[in-house]
């Protein structure tokens, strides 16, 4: 095993999970999903030499627990200095767990010269058990569609990857009070969901393949957004019994309805939420709608709004030789 005293920095982008395609697995493959990498929200961490395990920067029990487990599983020393500069908010639908696992795994692999790739780490840390979007956005950036899980799938394969136009913007609405389903509660929710109709899965596949992705290729945000809104509405209604409605947060739902009335498209909730998202074209319109929704819901202190852009490159690994 090659050990260096280099400092390894990894930047792992947040992602929007725009929905599942087939929850029933009627053709033998379950899930399948679509999502997009984001520029402005990320987990950034560095690993370097230390005479004992220490964490500086942002406090994170998850990061400390994860690095100990990874070092044990890889049979390497955890005498490391972990510096956490930024962290994706946990359990709000932006992929924090997957990105933390990948970032730590890659940093340790490069530090010790283990030669692991993103999918090796995903398998080691049990990521991609349903959606492969977080894995794929770290690998490739942009908008990705994964092919779900078949009988012998290790991690969901990427079946489409496309650049997102540079002037598309996503408006995110956060509910600071709550978190989406995760962990054991998420596993139980999937077990209790009713079967997803085969005909609806077929319709969503057709919409995505013959409208949504071509619209993205032709920079037609309106048509692309209509497909995402339909997909989100269908999947949200299927999840309603587990999350209390099409949206986890009713305040976020009201804000998204208002944004739709102002002309925003691609209305939805990322993963189990509670974060809502929509899309518009251009910085000016995005900032204008952000201000409008903030004024409209000024009485809701739990809501916050952020404008973000798509990231058309994947995660980054930087080596600082010391």
matplotlib code that plots the C-alpha trace (Angstrom):
import matplotlib.pyplot as plt

x = [0.0, 1.4, 1.2, 1.8, 1.6, -0.2, -3.4, -6.3, -9.3, -12.6, -15.5, -18.8, -21.7, -25.3, -28.0, -31.7, -33.5, -36.3, -38.1, -38.4, -39.6, -40.8, -41.4, -43.1, -40.3, -42.8, -40.1, -37.6, -35.9, -36.9, -36.7, -34.8, -34.4, -33.5, -31.5, -29.1, -25.9, -25.7, -23.0, -23.7, -24.1, -21.5, -19.5, -15.9, -13.4, -9.7, -7.7, -4.1, -1.7, -2.2, -0.8, -4.5, -7.9, -9.1, -11.8, -11.5, -13.8, -17.4, -18.5, -20.0, -20.7, -21.6, -18.2, -16.3, -18.4, -18.0, -14.3, -13.8, -16.0, -14.3, -10.8, -11.8, -13.4, -10.3, -7.9, -6.0, -5.1, -7.5, -4.7, -5.9, -6.7, -10.1, -11.0, -14.7, -15.0, -18.6, -21.3, -24.6, -27.5, -28.6, -31.9, -33.4, -33.3, -29.9, -27.9, -25.8, -25.2, -24.0, -21.8, -20.2, -19.5, -18.0, -15.9, -14.5, -13.9, -12.1, -10.0, -8.9, -8.3, -6.1, -4.3, -3.4, -3.0, -5.8, -7.0, -10.8, -13.3, -16.6, -18.6, -16.2, -16.9, -20.6, -20.8, -18.6, -20.8, -24.1, -25.0, -27.1, -29.4, -32.3, -31.3, -28.0, -28.3, -25.9, -23.2, -23.7, -23.7, -20.4, -19.0, -20.3, -22.2, -25.0, -28.4, -28.4, -30.9, -30.1, -31.5, -32.6, -31.8, -32.1, -31.5, -27.7, -27.2, -24.4, -25.0, -27.6, -26.1, -26.2, -28.4, -28.3, -26.1, -26.6, -25.4, -27.9, -28.0, -25.8, -28.7, -31.1, -31.6, -33.3, -35.1, -35.0, -37.4, -36.3, -38.3, -35.9, -38.2, -38.2, -36.3, -37.5, -37.7, -34.4, -32.8, -35.1, -38.2, -37.4, -36.9, -40.2, -42.0, -40.9, -42.1, -45.6, -46.1, -48.8, -47.8, -47.0, -49.2, -47.5, -49.3, -48.2, -44.5, -44.8, -46.2, -43.5, -40.8, -42.4, -42.6, -39.0, -37.6, -39.6, -40.3, -38.1, -34.7, -35.2, -36.4, -33.2, -31.1, -32.9, -32.9, -36.6, -37.1, -40.9, -41.4, -38.7, -40.3, -43.7, -42.4, -40.7, -43.9, -45.9, -43.4, -43.2, -47.0, -47.3, -44.6, -45.6, -49.2, -47.8, -45.7, -48.4, -49.5, -45.9, -45.0, -48.4, -49.1, -47.5, -45.0, -43.7, -44.0, -47.3, -45.6, -43.2, -46.1, -47.8, -44.6, -44.1, -47.7, -47.1, -43.9, -45.7, -48.4, -45.5, -44.3, -41.8, -41.7, -40.4, -42.3, -41.3, -39.8, -36.3, -36.3, -38.3, -37.9, -38.9, -37.0, -39.0, -37.6, -38.6, -36.8, -36.6, -34.4, -31.8, -30.5, -32.7, -36.0, -34.7, -33.7, -37.0, -39.1, -36.9, -37.7, -41.4, -41.7, -39.7, -42.1, -45.2, -44.2, -42.4, -44.5, -43.2, -39.9, -39.2, -38.9, -35.8, -35.1, -31.9, -31.2, -28.7, -27.4, -26.6, -23.1, -22.0, -18.9, -18.6, -16.9, -13.3, -10.3, -7.3, -3.9, -1.7, 1.8, 3.5]
y = [0.0, 3.4, 6.0, 9.6, 12.8, 14.6, 16.6, 15.3, 17.6, 16.4, 18.5, 16.6, 18.5, 18.4, 17.1, 17.4, 14.1, 14.8, 11.5, 7.8, 6.3, 2.8, 1.9, -1.4, -3.1, -4.6, -5.2, -6.6, -3.3, -1.3, 2.5, 4.3, 8.0, 11.4, 14.2, 17.0, 18.1, 21.6, 24.2, 26.2, 23.5, 21.0, 18.9, 19.9, 18.1, 17.4, 14.5, 14.7, 13.3, 13.5, 11.6, 10.9, 11.3, 14.8, 16.9, 20.6, 23.1, 22.2, 19.8, 16.6, 13.4, 11.8, 12.6, 11.2, 8.0, 7.5, 8.0, 5.5, 2.9, 3.4, 3.1, -0.1, -1.6, -0.7, -1.9, 1.4, 3.7, 6.4, 8.7, 11.4, 15.1, 15.6, 19.2, 19.7, 23.1, 22.8, 20.2, 19.6, 20.0, 16.6, 14.9, 17.7, 15.9, 17.1, 13.8, 14.6, 11.0, 9.7, 12.7, 12.5, 8.8, 9.3, 12.3, 10.5, 7.3, 8.9, 11.0, 8.0, 6.0, 8.6, 9.3, 5.6, 4.8, 2.2, 2.9, 2.8, 4.5, 6.1, 2.9, 0.9, 3.3, 3.3, -0.4, -0.4, 2.1, 0.7, 3.7, 3.4, 0.8, 2.5, 5.6, 6.0, 9.7, 10.8, 8.4, 9.5, 13.2, 12.9, 10.9, 13.0, 16.1, 17.5, 15.8, 12.1, 9.2, 5.9, 2.5, 1.4, -2.0, -5.4, -8.8, -8.5, -4.7, -3.6, 0.2, 1.6, 2.2, 5.6, 5.4, 9.1, 12.0, 15.5, 19.0, 21.5, 24.9, 27.4, 29.9, 27.5, 28.3, 26.3, 28.0, 25.9, 26.5, 25.0, 24.3, 24.7, 22.9, 19.4, 16.6, 14.2, 10.5, 8.7, 5.6, 3.0, 5.2, 5.5, 1.7, 1.0, 3.6, 1.9, -1.4, 0.0, 1.9, 0.4, -1.0, 1.6, 1.2, -0.4, 1.9, 5.0, 3.9, 3.3, 6.9, 8.4, 6.6, 7.7, 11.3, 11.4, 9.7, 11.4, 14.8, 15.6, 14.6, 16.0, 19.3, 19.5, 18.8, 21.7, 24.1, 24.1, 24.7, 25.0, 21.5, 19.9, 21.6, 20.2, 16.7, 17.1, 18.6, 15.6, 13.1, 14.8, 15.0, 11.3, 10.1, 12.6, 11.3, 7.8, 8.8, 11.0, 8.3, 8.2, 11.9, 13.5, 14.8, 15.4, 17.6, 16.8, 20.5, 22.2, 25.6, 24.6, 23.3, 26.7, 28.4, 26.1, 26.7, 30.5, 30.1, 28.1, 30.8, 33.3, 31.2, 28.8, 25.3, 21.9, 22.1, 19.4, 18.1, 16.6, 13.1, 12.9, 16.7, 18.9, 21.0, 22.0, 23.1, 24.8, 26.1, 29.3, 30.7, 33.4, 35.0, 38.1, 36.1, 33.8, 36.6, 38.4, 35.3, 34.7, 38.1, 37.7, 34.4, 35.8, 38.8, 36.6, 34.2, 36.7, 35.5, 31.9, 32.2, 28.6, 29.0, 30.1, 30.5, 29.9, 30.3, 27.6, 26.5, 23.1, 21.8, 20.2, 18.7, 16.0, 16.0, 17.1, 15.5, 17.7, 16.5, 19.0, 17.6, 18.3]
z = [0.0, -1.0, 1.7, 1.1, 3.1, 0.3, 1.0, -1.1, -1.7, -3.1, -4.2, -4.5, -6.1, -4.8, -7.1, -7.8, -8.0, -10.4, -10.0, -10.6, -13.8, -12.9, -9.3, -10.1, -12.0, -14.4, -17.0, -14.5, -13.7, -10.7, -10.2, -13.0, -12.3, -13.7, -12.0, -12.5, -10.8, -9.2, -9.0, -5.9, -3.3, -2.5, 0.0, 0.0, 2.2, 2.4, 3.9, 5.0, 7.4, 11.2, 14.2, 15.1, 13.6, 13.8, 12.2, 11.5, 9.7, 10.0, 12.7, 11.4, 13.3, 9.9, 8.5, 11.5, 11.6, 7.8, 7.7, 10.6, 8.8, 5.5, 6.9, 8.7, 5.6, 3.5, 6.2, 6.3, 9.2, 10.2, 11.5, 9.2, 9.3, 7.8, 7.0, 6.1, 4.3, 3.1, 3.4, 1.6, 4.0, 5.3, 4.4, 2.4, -1.0, -2.3, -2.0, 1.1, 2.1, -1.2, -1.9, 1.6, 1.1, -2.4, -1.4, 1.7, -0.2, -3.1, -0.8, 1.2, -2.0, -3.5, -0.3, 0.2, -3.6, -3.5, -7.1, -6.3, -8.6, -7.8, -8.3, -6.1, -3.3, -3.9, -3.6, -0.5, 1.2, -0.1, -2.2, -5.3, -3.8, -5.5, -7.5, -9.2, -9.8, -7.1, -8.3, -11.9, -11.3, -9.4, -12.3, -15.2, -14.1, -16.3, -16.5, -16.2, -16.5, -14.9, -16.0, -12.5, -11.0, -12.7, -11.2, -11.4, -11.1, -8.8, -9.3, -11.7, -15.1, -16.8, -20.0, -20.9, -20.0, -21.4, -20.9, -19.4, -21.2, -19.4, -18.9, -17.3, -13.6, -10.8, -7.9, -4.8, -1.9, 1.5, 4.6, 7.5, 9.9, 8.5, 6.8, 4.2, 4.9, 5.2, 6.7, 8.1, 7.6, 3.9, 3.5, 5.3, 3.1, -0.1, 1.3, 2.1, -1.2, -3.5, -6.9, -9.5, -12.6, -15.5, -18.0, -16.1, -16.0, -19.8, -20.3, -18.2, -20.2, -23.5, -22.3, -21.1, -24.2, -26.9, -25.4, -22.3, -23.6, -27.1, -25.6, -23.5, -26.6, -28.4, -25.4, -25.1, -21.4, -21.6, -23.1, -20.9, -17.9, -18.8, -18.9, -15.5, -14.0, -15.2, -14.0, -10.6, -10.3, -11.0, -8.7, -6.0, -6.0, -5.6, -2.6, -1.1, 1.5, 2.8, 2.8, 3.6, 0.1, -3.3, -1.4, 2.0, 3.1, 2.5, 2.7, 0.0, -2.1, -1.8, -2.8, -5.8, -6.9, -6.8, -8.8, -11.4, -11.7, -12.3, -15.3, -13.7, -15.1, -14.1, -10.8, -8.3, -5.1, -5.1, -3.6, -0.4, 0.1, 1.7, -0.8, -3.9, -7.2, -10.5, -13.5, -15.5, -18.2, -17.3, -14.2, -14.4, -14.3, -11.7, -9.3, -10.0, -9.1, -6.1, -4.8, -5.5, -3.7, -0.7, -0.5, -1.0, 1.8, 4.1, 7.0, 6.6, 8.5, 7.9, 4.1, 2.3, -1.4, -3.5, -7.2, -8.5, -11.9, -13.4, -13.2, -16.5, -15.0, -12.3, -8.9, -8.6, -6.9, -6.3, -5.0, -3.1, -2.8, 0.6]

ax = plt.figure().add_subplot(projection="3d")
ax.plot(x, y, z, "-o")
ax.set_aspect("equal")
plt.show()
